[in-house]
Amino acid sequence: MNQEIKNENFFKKIQNFIFKNYIQLIISLVILLIIFIGFQTYNYFKIQDIKNSSISFFDIIQDDQNDLSSLENLIDDDNIFSILSKLKLIQKNIQDNNFGYVNDLYKEIIFSSDLDQLYKSAIAANASYTFINASYYKKSDIYLKDISIYINNISDKLDGYFSIKKELEYLLMITEIDLNKSEYKNNSKALDKYNEIFNSTLVSASIKERVKKIHEFQLYK
């Protein structure tokens, strides 16, 4: 009997609560419904946007590999095909030695995109190698600061990237030495970096071998 009375009191409390607050409850339900519909609508248009970008991307790269300028219409889209378009444009403009535009595209990817650290490190490493080569091609030190920034965006906590980052740090020093026509054997920072790499247990054997060959070439050239 006492249990039945307790149950009745409980249900009455619920009824009273609903009666007194039904307007607020209705408003809350309407707000939740609006949020749900808005979220579904956003997802729908997001999926449609990705589909449209996907179709455009593959149509462009299949039509003419020598004219990828139409990809520039996709680079501002907020999806994966924006990044893929930028990477494809980077590839084409490297071939055309248009390094200024390549540099801008690399920066947009690395600094404007919410990339996973693995992808950011991979792209930053590619950018570093690209502009070390560009520095020799242009015989100019204008990209050295950017190379340093790219290298700093490589995570040495990821397997495989510690060695790559150390090699790039060394290559950047070598590039600066060569462009300035200074003496490698008198550059303590470069020699210290070489010793750091060669004596490290974390740097891969293949990287050590490449660095050793550069070291010996610089000493005896």
KEDO-400970 format. One line per 2 residues: number of its first residue (from 1); their letters; for each residue x, y, z of N, C-alpha, C, CB. Coordinates in nm, 3 decimals, padded with zeros to 5 digits. Glycine has a CB too. Example, Ala and Ser with C-alpha at 12.3 -4.5 7.8 and 13.67 -1.06 7.14 Angstrom:
% KEDO-400970
1) as) 01.319,-00.569,00.780,01.230,-00.450,00.780,01.320,-00.330,00.780,01.131,-00.447,00.905  01.285,-00.225,00.708,01.367,-00.106,00.714,01.290,00.003,00.787,01.408,-00.060,00.572
% end
This chain:
% KEDO-400970
1) mn) 00.083,-00.121,00.000,00.000,00.000,00.000,00.087,00.127,00.000,-00.094,00.000,00.122  00.185,00.128,00.085,00.276,00.243,00.093,00.349,00.264,-00.040,00.377,00.223,00.208
3) qe) 00.382,00.149,-00.104,00.453,00.158,-00.231,00.365,00.220,-00.339,00.501,00.019,-00.276  00.236,00.184,-00.339,00.142,00.240,-00.436,00.126,00.391,-00.415,00.006,00.171,-00.425
5) ik) 00.120,00.431,-00.289,00.108,00.575,-00.258,00.232,00.650,-00.307,00.090,00.597,-00.106  00.348,00.590,-00.286,00.473,00.652,-00.330,00.475,00.667,-00.482,00.595,00.569,-00.283
7) ne) 00.428,00.562,-00.552,00.424,00.566,-00.698,00.329,00.675,-00.747,00.383,00.430,-00.754  00.212,00.684,-00.682,00.116,00.787,-00.720,00.172,00.927,-00.699,-00.014,00.770,-00.641
9) nf) 00.240,00.945,-00.585,00.301,01.076,-00.555,00.409,01.110,-00.660,00.364,01.075,-00.413  00.483,01.009,-00.699,00.591,01.029,-00.796,00.533,01.074,-00.931,00.674,00.900,-00.813
11) fk) 00.428,01.004,-00.975,00.366,01.038,-01.103,00.299,01.175,-01.098,00.264,00.932,-01.142  00.240,01.208,-00.983,00.180,01.340,-00.967,00.285,01.450,-00.977,00.106,01.350,-00.833
13) ki) 00.401,01.424,-00.918,00.511,01.521,-00.925,00.554,01.542,-01.070,00.630,01.474,-00.840  00.559,01.431,-01.144,00.597,01.442,-01.285,00.493,01.521,-01.362,00.615,01.303,-01.347
15) qn) 00.365,01.490,-01.337,00.257,01.562,-01.404,00.261,01.711,-01.372,00.123,01.503,-01.365  00.282,01.740,-01.246,00.290,01.881,-01.204,00.407,01.953,-01.269,00.302,01.891,-01.051
17) fi) 00.518,01.881,-01.277,00.638,01.941,-01.339,00.612,01.971,-01.486,00.760,01.846,-01.325  00.551,01.873,-01.555,00.522,01.892,-01.698,00.420,02.005,-01.717,00.469,01.760,-01.760
19) fk) 00.318,02.009,-01.633,00.214,02.112,-01.644,00.273,02.251,-01.623,00.102,02.086,-01.543  00.359,02.263,-01.524,00.416,02.394,-01.491,00.522,02.437,-01.592,00.477,02.391,-01.349
21) ny) 00.587,02.339,-01.657,00.702,02.374,-01.743,00.681,02.330,-01.888,00.829,02.309,-01.689  00.553,02.310,-01.927,00.530,02.254,-02.060,00.577,02.349,-02.171,00.382,02.221,-02.079
23) iq) 00.568,02.478,-02.148,00.613,02.574,-02.251,00.763,02.562,-02.273,00.576,02.720,-02.211  00.838,02.557,-02.160,00.983,02.544,-02.170,01.021,02.411,-02.234,01.048,02.556,-02.032
25) li) 00.945,02.306,-02.201,00.973,02.174,-02.259,00.948,02.174,-02.410,00.888,02.066,-02.192  00.840,02.236,-02.451,00.809,02.244,-02.594,00.918,02.322,-02.668,00.671,02.310,-02.616
27) is) 00.959,02.435,-02.608,01.065,02.517,-02.670,01.194,02.436,-02.684,01.091,02.646,-02.586  01.228,02.360,-02.577,01.350,02.279,-02.580,01.342,02.173,-02.689,01.373,02.213,-02.443
29) lv) 01.225,02.109,-02.702,01.208,02.007,-02.806,01.217,02.067,-02.945,01.074,01.936,-02.789  01.158,02.185,-02.963,01.166,02.253,-03.092,01.311,02.287,-03.127,01.080,02.380,-03.092
31) il) 01.385,02.337,-03.027,01.526,02.372,-03.048,01.606,02.247,-03.088,01.587,02.436,-02.921  01.584,02.137,-03.016,01.652,02.011,-03.049,01.618,01.965,-03.190,01.616,01.902,-02.948
33) li) 01.490,01.980,-03.227,01.448,01.941,-03.361,01.516,02.026,-03.468,01.295,01.952,-03.375  01.524,02.158,-03.441,01.590,02.248,-03.536,01.738,02.212,-03.551,01.576,02.395,-03.490
35) if) 01.802,02.183,-03.437,01.943,02.145,-03.440,01.963,02.017,-03.521,01.998,02.127,-03.297  01.874,01.919,-03.496,01.883,01.791,-03.567,01.865,01.810,-03.717,01.777,01.693,-03.514
37) ig) 01.763,01.889,-03.756,01.738,01.913,-03.898,01.855,01.989,-03.961,01.607,01.991,-03.917  01.907,02.088,-03.887,02.021,02.165,-03.936,02.144,02.078,-03.957,02.054,02.277,-03.839
39) fq) 02.168,01.987,-03.861,02.283,01.898,-03.872,02.269,01.805,-03.993,02.300,01.815,-03.744  02.148,01.750,-04.012,02.123,01.662,-04.126,02.138,01.737,-04.258,01.983,01.599,-04.116
41) ty) 02.089,01.861,-04.260,02.100,01.943,-04.381,02.245,01.974,-04.413,02.020,02.073,-04.366  02.322,02.007,-04.307,02.465,02.036,-04.325,02.537,01.915,-04.381,02.530,02.079,-04.191
43) ny) 02.508,01.796,-04.324,02.572,01.674,-04.371,02.537,01.646,-04.517,02.531,01.555,-04.284  02.411,01.670,-04.552,02.368,01.644,-04.690,02.446,01.732,-04.787,02.216,01.670,-04.705
45) fk) 02.451,01.863,-04.759,02.522,01.953,-04.850,02.672,01.928,-04.848,02.492,02.097,-04.813  02.725,01.884,-04.733,02.867,01.852,-04.724,02.900,01.734,-04.814,02.907,01.822,-04.579
47) iq) 02.816,01.632,-04.809,02.836,01.513,-04.893,02.823,01.551,-05.041,02.734,01.403,-04.857  02.723,01.635,-05.073,02.705,01.678,-05.211,02.826,01.757,-05.259,02.578,01.761,-05.226
49) di) 02.879,01.840,-05.171,02.997,01.920,-05.204,03.116,01.831,-05.234,03.031,02.017,-05.090  03.137,01.729,-05.151,03.247,01.635,-05.173,03.229,01.559,-05.303,03.258,01.537,-05.055
51) kn) 03.104,01.515,-05.331,03.077,01.444,-05.455,03.108,01.532,-05.576,02.931,01.398,-05.460  03.063,01.657,-05.572,03.086,01.748,-05.684,03.235,01.775,-05.703,03.011,01.881,-05.662
53) ss) 03.306,01.794,-05.591,03.451,01.817,-05.599,03.523,01.695,-05.655,03.508,01.852,-05.460  03.477,01.578,-05.612,03.536,01.452,-05.660,03.521,01.439,-05.812,03.472,01.332,-05.589
55) is) 03.400,01.463,-05.861,03.374,01.452,-06.005,03.460,01.552,-06.082,03.224,01.477,-06.036  03.464,01.677,-06.034,03.542,01.781,-06.101,03.691,01.747,-06.102,03.520,01.917,-06.033
57) ff) 03.742,01.700,-05.988,03.884,01.669,-05.975,03.926,01.563,-06.077,03.916,01.621,-05.833  03.855,01.452,-06.080,03.894,01.343,-06.169,03.870,01.377,-06.316,03.818,01.216,-06.132
59) di) 03.768,01.456,-06.344,03.746,01.500,-06.482,03.863,01.585,-06.531,03.614,01.580,-06.493  03.910,01.675,-06.444,04.018,01.767,-06.483,04.148,01.692,-06.508,04.039,01.873,-06.376
61) iq) 04.187,01.604,-06.413,04.317,01.537,-06.428,04.315,01.431,-06.538,04.357,01.472,-06.296  04.198,01.385,-06.578,04.189,01.288,-06.687,04.185,01.356,-06.824,04.066,01.200,-06.669
63) dd) 04.137,01.480,-06.829,04.124,01.550,-06.958,04.260,01.588,-07.016,04.038,01.675,-06.941  04.343,01.654,-06.936,04.471,01.703,-06.989,04.569,01.724,-06.875,04.451,01.836,-07.068
65) qn) 04.671,01.640,-06.870,04.771,01.649,-06.763,04.859,01.774,-06.778,04.857,01.524,-06.762  04.860,01.832,-06.896,04.943,01.950,-06.919,04.873,02.080,-06.884,04.988,01.955,-07.063
67) dl) 04.743,02.076,-06.866,04.668,02.196,-06.828,04.580,02.163,-06.708,04.582,02.249,-06.947  04.631,02.192,-06.590,04.559,02.164,-06.466,04.510,02.292,-06.399,04.648,02.086,-06.370
69) ss) 04.506,02.400,-06.475,04.469,02.530,-06.416,04.327,02.528,-06.358,04.479,02.640,-06.522  04.240,02.443,-06.413,04.102,02.437,-06.362,04.097,02.385,-06.219,04.016,02.349,-06.452
71) le) 04.203,02.317,-06.175,04.207,02.270,-06.036,04.207,02.385,-05.937,04.331,02.183,-06.013  04.245,02.503,-05.984,04.246,02.619,-05.895,04.106,02.654,-05.848,04.310,02.738,-05.966
73) nl) 04.005,02.608,-05.922,03.866,02.631,-05.880,03.827,02.545,-05.761,03.771,02.605,-05.995  03.909,02.442,-05.732,03.876,02.348,-05.623,03.958,02.372,-05.497,03.897,02.206,-05.671
75) id) 04.061,02.454,-05.505,04.154,02.462,-05.392,04.096,02.533,-05.270,04.280,02.533,-05.436  03.986,02.605,-05.289,03.924,02.672,-05.174,03.812,02.590,-05.112,03.870,02.807,-05.216
77) dd) 03.781,02.474,-05.172,03.678,02.387,-05.114,03.726,02.330,-04.982,03.642,02.273,-05.212  03.635,02.314,-04.889,03.671,02.264,-04.756,03.655,02.112,-04.750,03.585,02.331,-04.646
79) ni) 03.739,02.041,-04.828,03.735,01.895,-04.827,03.868,01.839,-04.876,03.619,01.843,-04.913  03.879,01.707,-04.881,04.003,01.642,-04.916,04.047,01.674,-05.058,03.990,01.492,-04.899
81) fs) 03.952,01.703,-05.147,03.987,01.729,-05.286,04.052,01.866,-05.304,03.864,01.718,-05.373  04.035,01.953,-05.208,04.111,02.078,-05.207,04.260,02.048,-05.189,04.061,02.173,-05.095
83) il) 04.291,01.962,-05.093,04.431,01.926,-05.068,04.489,01.850,-05.187,04.444,01.841,-04.941  04.412,01.754,-05.241,04.459,01.677,-05.357,04.483,01.768,-05.477,04.358,01.568,-05.393
85) sk) 04.398,01.867,-05.495,04.415,01.962,-05.606,04.543,02.042,-05.588,04.294,02.057,-05.616  04.568,02.085,-05.464,04.691,02.161,-05.437,04.816,02.076,-05.461,04.690,02.215,-05.293
87) lk) 04.810,01.949,-05.419,04.925,01.860,-05.438,04.950,01.835,-05.587,04.903,01.726,-05.365  04.842,01.821,-05.663,04.856,01.800,-05.808,04.911,01.926,-05.874,04.721,01.762,-05.871
89) li) 04.866,02.042,-05.831,04.919,02.168,-05.885,05.065,02.188,-05.846,04.835,02.287,-05.835  05.100,02.144,-05.726,05.241,02.151,-05.682,05.328,02.067,-05.775,05.256,02.102,-05.536
91) qk) 05.284,01.945,-05.801,05.359,01.855,-05.889,05.381,01.918,-06.027,05.286,01.721,-05.904  05.274,01.974,-06.083,05.285,02.035,-06.217,05.373,02.158,-06.215,05.146,02.073,-06.269
93) ni) 05.362,02.243,-06.114,05.439,02.367,-06.110,05.586,02.345,-06.074,05.377,02.464,-06.011  05.616,02.234,-06.006,05.757,02.199,-05.985,05.822,02.167,-06.119,05.771,02.079,-05.888
95) qd) 05.750,02.094,-06.203,05.800,02.061,-06.337,05.824,02.187,-06.419,05.701,01.969,-06.410  05.741,02.288,-06.396,05.753,02.415,-06.471,05.846,02.514,-06.401,05.616,02.478,-06.490
97) nn) 05.907,02.470,-06.289,05.999,02.556,-06.211,05.931,02.682,-06.158,06.118,02.594,-06.297  05.801,02.672,-06.135,05.726,02.786,-06.081,05.724,02.774,-05.928,05.578,02.791,-06.140
99) fg) 05.841,02.797,-05.866,05.858,02.765,-05.724,05.787,02.862,-05.630,06.005,02.764,-05.692  05.765,02.984,-05.677,05.693,03.079,-05.592,05.552,03.032,-05.563,05.690,03.217,-05.658
101) yv) 05.483,02.987,-05.668,05.346,02.937,-05.652,05.345,02.807,-05.572,05.280,02.915,-05.790  05.445,02.722,-05.597,05.458,02.597,-05.522,05.473,02.625,-05.374,05.578,02.515,-05.572
103) nd) 05.553,02.724,-05.341,05.575,02.760,-05.201,05.446,02.805,-05.135,05.682,02.870,-05.191  05.368,02.885,-05.206,05.239,02.932,-05.154,05.144,02.815,-05.128,05.174,03.031,-05.252
105) ly) 05.141,02.720,-05.221,05.051,02.605,-05.207,05.092,02.516,-05.090,05.050,02.524,-05.336  05.222,02.494,-05.076,05.270,02.414,-04.963,05.229,02.479,-04.830,05.423,02.397,-04.969
107) ke) 05.245,02.608,-04.822,05.210,02.680,-04.698,05.061,02.672,-04.669,05.254,02.827,-04.708  04.980,02.682,-04.774,04.835,02.672,-04.755,04.796,02.536,-04.699,04.760,02.697,-04.887
109) ii) 04.859,02.431,-04.749,04.827,02.296,-04.702,04.870,02.278,-04.558,04.894,02.190,-04.791  04.995,02.314,-04.529,05.052,02.284,-04.397,04.996,02.374,-04.288,05.203,02.299,-04.402
111) fs) 04.974,02.501,-04.318,04.934,02.595,-04.214,04.785,02.625,-04.209,05.009,02.722,-04.232  04.712,02.592,-04.315,04.569,02.625,-04.317,04.480,02.503,-04.302,04.536,02.696,-04.444
113) sd) 04.537,02.384,-04.307,04.456,02.263,-04.301,04.474,02.192,-04.169,04.492,02.170,-04.416  04.364,02.134,-04.123,04.367,02.058,-03.999,04.412,01.915,-04.031,04.228,02.058,-03.928
115) ld) 04.540,01.902,-04.064,04.594,01.774,-04.107,04.641,01.690,-03.989,04.709,01.795,-04.203  04.628,01.559,-04.004,04.691,01.467,-03.910,04.842,01.490,-03.914,04.655,01.319,-03.945
117) ql) 04.908,01.470,-03.801,05.051,01.497,-03.790,05.133,01.415,-03.889,05.098,01.469,-03.649  05.088,01.294,-03.919,05.160,01.210,-04.014,05.160,01.272,-04.153,05.099,01.069,-04.020
119) yk) 05.043,01.318,-04.199,05.033,01.377,-04.332,05.106,01.511,-04.337,04.887,01.396,-04.372  05.094,01.588,-04.230,05.164,01.717,-04.226,05.315,01.697,-04.235,05.127,01.794,-04.097
121) sa) 05.366,01.597,-04.162,05.509,01.569,-04.164,05.555,01.526,-04.302,05.544,01.461,-04.060  05.475,01.441,-04.368,05.510,01.393,-04.501,05.515,01.508,-04.601,05.410,01.288,-04.548
123) ia) 05.415,01.596,-04.595,05.410,01.709,-04.689,05.520,01.809,-04.658,05.271,01.777,-04.683  05.546,01.834,-04.529,05.653,01.927,-04.490,05.790,01.874,-04.533,05.651,01.951,-04.338
125) an) 05.810,01.743,-04.524,05.936,01.683,-04.567,05.953,01.699,-04.718,05.942,01.533,-04.529  05.846,01.674,-04.793,05.851,01.692,-04.939,05.880,01.837,-04.975,05.720,01.648,-05.004
127) as) 05.817,01.929,-04.903,05.841,02.071,-04.928,05.988,02.107,-04.901,05.747,02.158,-04.840  06.044,02.052,-04.796,06.183,02.080,-04.760,06.279,02.033,-04.870,06.219,02.013,-04.627
129) yt) 06.261,01.908,-04.914,06.346,01.855,-05.022,06.328,01.936,-05.149,06.314,01.708,-05.048  06.203,01.972,-05.179,06.173,02.048,-05.301,06.247,02.180,-05.302,06.023,02.072,-05.314
131) fi) 06.248,02.251,-05.189,06.307,02.385,-05.190,06.457,02.385,-05.164,06.239,02.471,-05.087  06.509,02.275,-05.116,06.655,02.260,-05.117,06.701,02.248,-05.262,06.700,02.135,-05.032
133) na) 06.629,02.165,-05.339,06.662,02.154,-05.483,06.639,02.287,-05.555,06.576,02.043,-05.549  06.532,02.355,-05.520,06.502,02.484,-05.584,06.609,02.587,-05.553,06.366,02.536,-05.539
135) sy) 06.664,02.582,-05.433,06.769,02.677,-05.395,06.893,02.658,-05.483,06.806,02.660,-05.246  06.928,02.533,-05.511,07.042,02.507,-05.600,07.008,02.547,-05.744,07.083,02.358,-05.593
137) yk) 06.885,02.517,-05.785,06.844,02.550,-05.921,06.846,02.702,-05.942,06.703,02.494,-05.952  06.793,02.775,-05.846,06.788,02.921,-05.855,06.920,02.988,-05.814,06.675,02.974,-05.769
139) ks) 07.005,02.908,-05.748,07.131,02.962,-05.693,07.102,03.082,-05.603,07.228,03.002,-05.807  07.002,03.062,-05.517,06.955,03.171,-05.432,06.922,03.118,-05.294,06.832,03.239,-05.495
141) di) 06.939,03.205,-05.193,06.909,03.166,-05.055,06.770,03.215,-05.010,07.017,03.222,-04.961  06.686,03.257,-05.106,06.557,03.317,-05.069,06.462,03.216,-05.003,06.490,03.377,-05.193
143) yl) 06.486,03.087,-05.025,06.395,02.987,-04.969,06.445,02.924,-04.839,06.373,02.878,-05.070  06.564,02.963,-04.794,06.623,02.897,-04.678,06.538,02.912,-04.551,06.762,02.952,-04.653
145) kd) 06.483,03.029,-04.531,06.399,03.051,-04.413,06.274,02.964,-04.419,06.360,03.199,-04.400  06.214,02.955,-04.537,06.095,02.872,-04.553,06.128,02.724,-04.532,06.033,02.893,-04.692
147) is) 06.243,02.682,-04.581,06.286,02.543,-04.562,06.295,02.512,-04.413,06.422,02.515,-04.630  06.353,02.603,-04.337,06.365,02.584,-04.192,06.229,02.571,-04.127,06.442,02.701,-04.129
149) iy) 06.133,02.651,-04.173,05.996,02.643,-04.119,05.933,02.508,-04.152,05.909,02.758,-04.175  05.952,02.463,-04.276,05.898,02.333,-04.315,05.957,02.220,-04.230,05.924,02.306,-04.463
151) in) 06.087,02.226,-04.210,06.155,02.123,-04.130,06.100,02.120,-03.988,06.308,02.147,-04.128  06.074,02.238,-03.933,06.020,02.245,-03.797,05.880,02.186,-03.785,06.019,02.389,-03.749
153) ni) 05.811,02.172,-03.899,05.677,02.114,-03.899,05.679,01.962,-03.921,05.593,02.179,-04.006  05.798,01.904,-03.925,05.811,01.759,-03.934,05.821,01.704,-03.792,05.936,01.717,-04.019
155) sd) 05.734,01.612,-03.758,05.735,01.555,-03.623,05.842,01.448,-03.614,05.597,01.497,-03.587  05.941,01.468,-03.526,06.045,01.367,-03.507,06.000,01.260,-03.408,06.175,01.432,-03.459
157) kl) 05.874,01.269,-03.363,05.820,01.167,-03.273,05.757,01.051,-03.351,05.717,01.229,-03.180  05.738,01.071,-03.481,05.682,00.966,-03.565,05.792,00.875,-03.616,05.603,01.027,-03.683
159) dg) 05.764,00.746,-03.621,05.862,00.650,-03.670,05.902,00.686,-03.813,05.806,00.505,-03.664  06.031,00.691,-03.837,06.081,00.720,-03.971,06.110,00.866,-03.995,05.985,00.672,-04.072
161) yf) 06.039,00.955,-03.928,06.056,01.097,-03.955,06.167,01.162,-03.873,05.928,01.169,-03.930  06.210,01.097,-03.768,06.324,01.150,-03.692,06.446,01.154,-03.781,06.352,01.063,-03.565
163) si) 06.472,01.044,-03.851,06.589,01.036,-03.940,06.579,01.137,-04.053,06.603,00.894,-03.998  06.460,01.146,-04.112,06.440,01.240,-04.223,06.461,01.383,-04.178,06.299,01.223,-04.281
165) kk) 06.411,01.416,-04.061,06.425,01.553,-04.010,06.572,01.586,-03.987,06.345,01.571,-03.880  06.647,01.492,-03.930,06.790,01.516,-03.905,06.866,01.533,-04.036,06.850,01.401,-03.824
167) el) 06.832,01.451,-04.137,06.898,01.464,-04.266,06.869,01.600,-04.328,06.853,01.352,-04.360  06.745,01.644,-04.320,06.708,01.773,-04.377,06.776,01.889,-04.304,06.558,01.791,-04.372
169) ey) 06.788,01.878,-04.173,06.860,01.982,-04.098,07.005,01.993,-04.147,06.857,01.952,-03.945  07.065,01.878,-04.174,07.203,01.875,-04.224,07.209,01.930,-04.367,07.259,01.730,-04.221
171) ll) 07.116,01.887,-04.452,07.113,01.934,-04.591,07.092,02.085,-04.600,07.005,01.862,-04.668  07.012,02.138,-04.510,06.989,02.283,-04.509,07.119,02.357,-04.479,06.881,02.321,-04.404
173) mi) 07.198,02.304,-04.385,07.328,02.365,-04.355,07.422,02.356,-04.474,07.393,02.296,-04.233  07.422,02.241,-04.542,07.507,02.223,-04.659,07.466,02.319,-04.770,07.501,02.077,-04.710
175) te) 07.336,02.334,-04.789,07.285,02.425,-04.892,07.331,02.568,-04.866,07.131,02.419,-04.898  07.319,02.609,-04.741,07.362,02.745,-04.705,07.512,02.763,-04.726,07.325,02.776,-04.557
177) id) 07.590,02.663,-04.691,07.736,02.668,-04.710,07.769,02.681,-04.859,07.804,02.543,-04.650  07.705,02.598,-04.942,07.733,02.600,-05.085,07.691,02.732,-05.149,07.663,02.485,-05.154
179) ln) 07.574,02.783,-05.113,07.528,02.907,-05.173,07.613,03.026,-05.133,07.384,02.932,-05.135  07.666,03.020,-05.011,07.752,03.129,-04.963,07.898,03.109,-05.000,07.739,03.142,-04.811
181) ks) 07.927,02.992,-05.064,08.063,02.958,-05.106,08.162,02.964,-04.989,08.108,03.052,-05.218  08.115,02.914,-04.875,08.202,02.910,-04.758,08.261,02.770,-04.742,08.124,02.951,-04.631
183) ey) 08.354,02.756,-04.647,08.426,02.630,-04.627,08.351,02.538,-04.531,08.568,02.657,-04.574  08.321,02.419,-04.580,08.250,02.321,-04.497,08.333,02.282,-04.375,08.216,02.197,-04.579
185) kn) 08.462,02.258,-04.396,08.547,02.208,-04.287,08.564,02.310,-04.175,08.683,02.169,-04.341  08.531,02.436,-04.204,08.540,02.540,-04.102,08.405,02.573,-04.037,08.599,02.665,-04.163
187) ns) 08.302,02.500,-04.078,08.168,02.527,-04.025,08.138,02.430,-03.911,08.060,02.515,-04.138  08.153,02.477,-03.790,08.138,02.390,-03.673,07.996,02.336,-03.657,08.177,02.465,-03.547
189) ka) 07.895,02.416,-03.695,07.757,02.371,-03.681,07.728,02.252,-03.772,07.661,02.486,-03.713  07.778,02.260,-03.896,07.756,02.150,-03.990,07.830,02.025,-03.945,07.801,02.190,-04.130
191) ld) 07.951,02.041,-03.897,08.029,01.926,-03.849,07.965,01.865,-03.725,08.174,01.968,-03.819  07.915,01.949,-03.637,07.847,01.899,-03.517,07.719,01.823,-03.555,07.813,02.016,-03.420
193) ky) 07.647,01.875,-03.654,07.525,01.807,-03.699,07.558,01.671,-03.761,07.448,01.895,-03.800  07.668,01.669,-03.838,07.711,01.541,-03.896,07.743,01.440,-03.786,07.834,01.562,-03.988
195) ne) 07.820,01.482,-03.686,07.856,01.392,-03.576,07.732,01.348,-03.497,07.956,01.461,-03.481  07.637,01.439,-03.480,07.513,01.406,-03.410,07.438,01.295,-03.484,07.423,01.531,-03.396
197) if) 07.430,01.308,-03.615,07.360,01.209,-03.696,07.434,01.076,-03.697,07.342,01.259,-03.840  07.565,01.084,-03.721,07.644,00.961,-03.736,07.651,00.881,-03.606,07.784,00.995,-03.783
199) ns) 07.647,00.950,-03.494,07.659,00.882,-03.364,07.524,00.847,-03.301,07.737,00.968,-03.269  07.416,00.887,-03.365,07.283,00.862,-03.310,07.240,00.717,-03.335,07.181,00.960,-03.371
201) tl) 07.181,00.658,-03.234,07.126,00.522,-03.249,06.984,00.526,-03.308,07.126,00.450,-03.114  06.927,00.646,-03.320,06.790,00.660,-03.369,06.784,00.687,-03.519,06.721,00.771,-03.295
203) vs) 06.894,00.732,-03.576,06.898,00.763,-03.719,06.922,00.635,-03.798,07.006,00.869,-03.751  06.846,00.617,-03.906,06.856,00.494,-03.984,06.991,00.484,-04.055,06.743,00.487,-04.087
205) as) 07.029,00.362,-04.087,07.158,00.337,-04.152,07.163,00.400,-04.291,07.183,00.186,-04.163  07.052,00.399,-04.364,07.051,00.456,-04.499,07.071,00.607,-04.496,06.919,00.423,-04.570
207) ik) 07.012,00.673,-04.398,07.032,00.818,-04.383,07.177,00.847,-04.345,06.937,00.877,-04.276  07.231,00.769,-04.253,07.372,00.786,-04.214,07.465,00.772,-04.333,07.410,00.684,-04.105
209) er) 07.436,00.675,-04.419,07.521,00.651,-04.536,07.514,00.768,-04.632,07.479,00.521,-04.606  07.394,00.823,-04.655,07.380,00.938,-04.744,07.452,01.060,-04.688,07.232,00.971,-04.767
211) vk) 07.436,01.082,-04.559,07.500,01.197,-04.494,07.652,01.182,-04.496,07.450,01.212,-04.349  07.699,01.060,-04.477,07.844,01.034,-04.480,07.903,01.068,-04.616,07.875,00.887,-04.444
213) ki) 07.834,01.030,-04.724,07.883,01.059,-04.858,07.889,01.209,-04.883,07.793,00.992,-04.963  07.787,01.282,-04.837,07.788,01.428,-04.853,07.901,01.489,-04.772,07.652,01.489,-04.808
215) he) 07.918,01.439,-04.650,08.025,01.486,-04.561,08.162,01.469,-04.628,08.021,01.410,-04.427  08.188,01.351,-04.682,08.318,01.324,-04.744,08.337,01.407,-04.871,08.331,01.175,-04.777
217) fq) 08.229,01.425,-04.947,08.238,01.508,-05.067,08.271,01.651,-05.031,08.106,01.503,-05.145  08.206,01.703,-04.927,08.230,01.842,-04.885,08.372,01.862,-04.831,08.128,01.884,-04.778
219) ly) 08.425,01.759,-04.767,08.560,01.770,-04.711,08.667,01.774,-04.819,08.588,01.655,-04.616  08.645,01.697,-04.925,08.754,01.677,-05.023,08.725,01.736,-05.160,08.781,01.531,-05.040
221) k) 08.619,01.816,-05.172,08.589,01.873,-05.304,08.688,01.986,-05.338,08.444,01.927,-05.309
% end
